Amino acid sequence: MQTTESLKRRIKSAGDLLSVVKTMKALAAVSIRQYQKAVESLDDYNRVVEMGLQIVLKERMSAIMQSKEASVKRMGAIIFGSDQGLCGQLNEQISVFALDYMKAAGVKKENRRILAVGARVADYVEDAGQPIDELMATPGSTAGITALVQEIIMIIEEWHFKQNVDHFMLFYNDYISGANYHPYQIQLLPVNRDWLKEIARKKWDSKTLPIYRMDGDKIFSSLIREYLFVSLYRAFAESLASENASRLASMQNAEKNIEEQLQDLHVQFHRTRQMTITEELLDIVAGFEALS
């Protein structure tokens, strides 16, 4: 049977752990909002890029549509996960989702190039038998996203020109609300033709159409590079928001379990204390009767 002193130590340890869990829960909630704002800030930037593409595509869309779509021979996959734990099934879900997609696309393991963002997701991918070609750490805040996006773009260019990788896919967890998210994929390159067609067919907001004097190829390449930046930045922000949403859910469950355990410990403590007092009183009465 546990003594009152041992129960006091267990109650103190559980209380300290509850404080840590509550702190992590608050930090996760704050981080979710931070990354949500980062995604929202992309809307205007993305709209400007699409408007630029809209003007360029009015003259170039027919040439783009006439070109043949290349079959997938070698695929580059960028899989976003986490470096830290305590985030539920987030890494396992996105790794399974990405590997299933590549398998369904008919791309063999030897024709895949994998860039994992986050050590945890890299472990899951390697455990499934898929080697990792590049590993990057996740940023601690929105301030570190831009530099990592530029680094990924350089890796994409190297894989494309030196290793003949013709298709690039992004796999990340898309944040919904609260503690909810779901796996999501987007074709980064070649750019989706249906999306380009939709942009080209949009009605211009004003009666005055803008013109450009630069070479159309250069403008188009520059705008596609900006599109890559927006897509990768959004993937980082959505993935980090999902990571914190999953951690928030885990901390909520942990908080509930610790509170239930504390309640049980308090009941045990009061019961043990009452039994100890009763035993001491009986000893006093028995000693008094013996002396009498």
N, C-alpha and C positions, 0 to 999 in steps of 0.2 A: 504493500500500500504506500502511496506517495505521501510525503510529509507536507506540511503547510509551507515550509521553506522552499522545497523543490517546486511546488505549485506556483509560489510567488515568482520564482525565476522563470518558469515557463510563461506565466502571464506577462512578465516584463519583456521577454523575447518576442512574444507574439505582438505586443503593443508596439515595439520598435519596428518590427517587420510591417505592421499595418501603416505606420507613418511613412516608411519608404514607398510602399505600394501607392499610397495616396499622392505622394509627391510625383512619382512616375506617371500616375494617371493624369495629374494636372499638366505636367510637361507634354504628354502626348496630345492632350486636347489643344494646348496652345500651338504645338507644332502643326497640327492638322490645319488650323486656321492660317498659319504662315504660308503653307504650301498651297492652300486654296487661293490665297491672294496672288501668289505667283502665277497660277494658272489663269486667273481672271485678268492679270496684267498683260497676258499674251494676246488677248482678244483684239485689241486695237492694232497691235503690231502685225498680227496675222491678217487682219483685214486689209492693211496697206499692201502687204505682199500679194494677196489675192487680186487686189485692184491692179497692181502692176502686171501680174500675169494675164489678167483679163484683156488689157490693152495689147500686150505682145501677142497673145494667142489669136486675136482677131485676124491677124495676117499669117500666122504660122500653123493654125490648127489643122488645115487640110494636109500639110506636109507631115505633121505628126501622126495623123490618122492613117495615112497611106503606108507608113512604115510598119513592118511586121513585128508582132510581139515575140520576143525571144523566149524560148523554153527555159525552164529552170535547170541549169546544169550544176552550178556551184552556188550555195546560199550562205550568206553571212547573217548570223542571228545575234542580236543584242538583247540580252535577257537581264531585266532589272529585278534585283532582290534587296537583301539587307546584309549589313555587316554584323548587326547585333541580334541577339535572340529575344525571347519573350514576345514574339509577335505571331504566335499561333501557327497556322498552316500556310502562311503567306508564301514562303520560299518554296515549299513542296508543291503547292498548287501551280505556281507560275512555271516551275521547271517541268512538271508533267505536261502542262498545257503546251509549252513551247516544243518539247520533244515529240508529242503526239502530232502537232501541226506539221513539223518537218517530215515525220514519217509518212503522214497522209499525203504530203506533197511529192513523195517519191524521191526525196533527196537522201542519198546514202550517207552514212556517217563520215566516210573519208572525203566527201564533197561538201562538208559543212565547216564553217569557221565560226567559232563561238566566242563572243565577248561577254563576260559575266560582270555585272555591276553589283558587287557585294559578295563577300566570302561565303556567306551561308548558302546562297543560291548556287554558287559554284560547286560547293560540296555535293548538293543534291544532283546536279547535272553530271558530275564525274561519277557519283555512285551509280547512276543509271547507265554508265558505260560510254558517255560522250566526253571526249577530251576538251579541255578549255584552252583556247589559244591566247586569250588576253583576259586579265583580271584587273578591275578597277575598284577602288574603295568608294563607298557612297559619301556624298558631301554631308557635313554636319548642319548646314543651313543653306538657304537660297543663294547666299553670297558665293558659295563654291561651285554652283552648277555651271555657270558660263564657261569656266576654264575646262571643266570636264567635257562639256559639249564640243568645244573646239578640238580637244584631244581625240574624241571619238570620230569626228569628221576626218581628221588626219589618218586614223586607222582605216576608215572606210575607203579613202582614196588609195592607200597602200594596198589593201586587199583587192581592190578593183583593178588597179593597173599592174601590180606585180604578181598577183595570184589568180587573176581572171575570175574573180567572184562577180557574178552578174546580177544577183538578187540580194537585197538586204531587207530584213524584217526586224521590227521592234516588238518585244514581248514585255508587257508590264501590267501591273495591277491598276485598274482604273478606279479611282475613288468615287463612291456614289454619295453617301451621306452617313452621318453618325459613325457607326463602326462597320459599315458595309462597303465592300469593294468586289470587283470581279476581274478575272484575267482578260486581257485584251491584246490584240495584235494589230499591227498596221504595216502595210508594205511601204517601206521607205523609198527604195529604188528598185527598178525604174518607177517613176511616178505613175500613179494610177491614172489610166486614160479617161475613165469615166469621170473622175474628179476634175481633170483638166477640161473635159468637154462641158461639164456643168458650169465651170467658171467662165468659159468662153461664151456660153449662151446667156449669161446674166445680162440684164438690162443695166446700162450705165445710169448712174443716179442723176446726172445733169445732162443738159442738151449739148454742152461743149465737150467734145472728145479730146483728150490730151494726145500729144504726139511725142515721138522720141527721135533723136538724131543720131544716137549711138548705134553701133552694129547690133542687129537683133539677136544674134547668137550670144553676144557678150551679156546683153541685158537678161536674156532668158537664163543663162547659166548663173548669173548673179542672184536672180530671183529664186531659182531652185536651191541655191546654197542657203538663202535665207529661210526657205521652206524647211530644209533639213534642220537648221538651227531651232526653229519653232517646234518642230516635231520632237526633237531630242530633248529640248528644254521641258516641254509638256510631259514627256515620258518620265523624266527625272522627278518633276514636281508631283505628278499623279502617283508614282510609285512610292515616294516618301510619305505622301499623305495617307496612302493605303497602309504602309508599314505602321505608322502611328495609330491609325484606326484599329488595326489588328492588335497592337500593343494595348490600346485603350480597353478593348474588349477583354483581353487577357487579365489586365489589372482589375477590371470590374469583377471578374470571376474570382480572382485571388482575394480581393477585398471582402467579398461575400463569404468566402471560405474561412478567412482569418477571423472575421467577426463571429461566425458560428462557433469556431474553435474557442475564441475568447469567452463566449457565453458559457460553453461547456466547462472550461477551466475555472471560471468564477463559481459555477455551481459546485464543482468538485472541491474547490478551496473552502467554501462556506460549510459544506458537509463535513469535510475533514476537520476543520477548525471546531465545529460543534461537537464532533466525536471526541476530539482531544480535550475540550473543556469538560465534557461529561465524564471522561475517564479520570481526569484530575480531581473532580468533585467526589467521585466514588472512592478514589484513593484517600482523600481527606476524611471522608465519613468513616471508611474502614479503619483508618489509623486512630481516629477519635474513639471509636467503639472499642478498639483493642486496649487503649490506654484506660478507658473507663472500667 
